[in-house]
Amino acid sequence: MGESKKRTGRRPLTEGKKSRFVNVRFTEKEMELLERMEKELGLSRTEFIRQRALSNVEIILINSKELIAALDQLGRETGYIGHNINQLARHANTLHLQSRLSENVIRDFNQLFEQYLVQQQKLDIVMRKLMRLPASRKMH
């Protein structure tokens, strides 16, 4: 009776064991599409869904309400900055007409305006990247 049974089959996994279960419901059309994709790709349903769900996980889904609120706030702040720049330019023009405009004021204004332009360019880049995302990945 001291004999050990000979084990057959696959060794038990120590890491990467898939023990969590997700239940998903599909419409008839979605199910037909899923089945067609499974056949075309030669993948099991589980593997197909896992790959689709976890591919490009670094892409962030964006909450449209939060995005609109953030863009609204950004628009207001950009408007305030533009208004301040206009006031500073107007003041500088007044000082220039009175021959009281100093080099320091010009240098400071130009420096601040350059910083504003850099930030505006960064915002433009982010907005272009956002617009290039497929619609299915933008909104949530």
Secondary structure, DSSP 8 states (H G I E B T S, - for coil): --------S----SSS-----------HHHHHHHHHHHHHHT--HHHHHHHHHHTTTTS--B-HHHHHHHHHHHHHHHHHHHHHHHHHHHHHHHHHHTT---HHHHHHHHHHHHHHHHHHHHHHHHHHHHHHS-HHHHB-
